[in-house]
Amino acid sequence: DEEFREEGDVDGQDFFDDIKINEEDERALEMFQNKNGVKTRTLADIIMDKITEKQTEIQTQFSDNGSLKMEEVDERVREMYEGVRDVLKRYRSGRVPKAFK
């Protein structure tokens, strides 16, 4: 194994160094560590909360819309909208016909 190791190869021993910490350094590290264990909210936590809130709101709206019933509309209104549908199926670009505005 060692004879095949090239100069640029890296193994697990290259990442760790045995560090000796004296009492003064240990006290200095403890000063900067969070002792009370209270988790702070990060920006990612706030964003995820907002996304979850929005998803819940949207799902509620969709479930409310699903429970609504279509009312009967006047036959002439229905025919007019079906005519608009047929024209707009073939519409690609340009000005929208004045009747649709």
C-alpha positions in Angstrom: 0.0 0.0 0.0 2.8 2.5 1.0 4.8 1.7 -2.1 1.9 2.8 -4.4 1.2 6.0 -2.5 2.1 9.0 -4.7 3.4 12.3 -3.4 0.1 14.1 -3.9 -2.0 11.5 -2.2 -3.8 12.4 1.1 -4.9 10.0 3.8 -6.7 10.4 7.1 -3.4 11.1 9.0 -2.9 14.2 7.1 -6.0 15.9 8.5 -5.5 15.5 12.2 -2.9 17.0 14.4 -2.7 16.2 18.1 -3.1 19.6 19.7 -2.2 20.2 23.4 -4.4 22.9 25.1 -3.2 24.4 28.3 -5.6 25.6 31.0 -5.4 29.3 30.0 -6.4 28.4 26.4 -9.2 26.2 27.6 -10.6 29.0 29.8 -10.4 31.4 26.7 -12.4 28.9 24.6 -15.0 28.5 27.3 -15.6 32.2 27.4 -16.7 32.1 23.7 -18.8 29.0 24.0 -22.6 29.2 24.5 -23.2 27.9 28.0 -27.0 28.2 28.3 -27.6 26.0 25.3 -30.4 28.2 23.8 -30.6 27.7 20.1 -30.5 30.9 18.1 -32.6 31.3 15.1 -30.8 31.6 11.8 -31.9 33.3 8.7 -32.5 29.8 7.2 -34.9 29.0 10.0 -36.8 32.2 9.5 -37.1 31.6 5.7 -38.2 27.9 6.2 -40.9 29.1 8.7 -42.2 31.6 6.1 -42.2 29.0 3.4 -44.1 26.5 5.6 -46.6 29.2 6.6 -47.2 30.1 2.9 -47.6 26.5 1.9 -50.2 25.9 4.6 -52.1 29.1 3.5 -52.1 27.9 -0.1 -53.3 24.4 0.8 -56.1 25.9 2.9 -57.2 28.1 0.0 -57.2 25.2 -2.4 -59.3 23.1 0.0 -61.8 26.0 0.4 -62.1 26.4 -3.3 -62.7 22.7 -3.8 -65.8 22.9 -1.5 -67.4 25.7 -3.6 -70.1 24.8 -6.0 -70.5 26.4 -9.5 -73.5 28.5 -9.7 -75.7 28.3 -12.8 -75.0 31.2 -15.1 -77.1 32.7 -17.8 -76.9 30.7 -21.0 -75.8 33.8 -23.1 -72.9 34.5 -20.7 -71.7 30.9 -20.9 -71.9 31.0 -24.7 -70.0 34.3 -24.9 -67.1 32.9 -22.7 -67.0 29.7 -24.8 -66.7 31.9 -27.9 -63.8 33.8 -26.3 -62.2 30.5 -25.4 -62.4 29.3 -29.0 -60.8 32.5 -30.4 -58.1 32.6 -27.8 -57.2 28.9 -28.4 -55.8 30.1 -31.8 -54.5 33.5 -30.6 -50.7 33.7 -30.7 -49.6 37.4 -30.8 -50.6 40.9 -31.7 -53.4 43.0 -30.3 -56.2 41.4 -28.4 -59.5 41.9 -30.1 -61.4 44.9 -28.7 -64.4 42.7 -27.7 -62.2 41.0 -25.1 -61.0 44.1 -23.4 
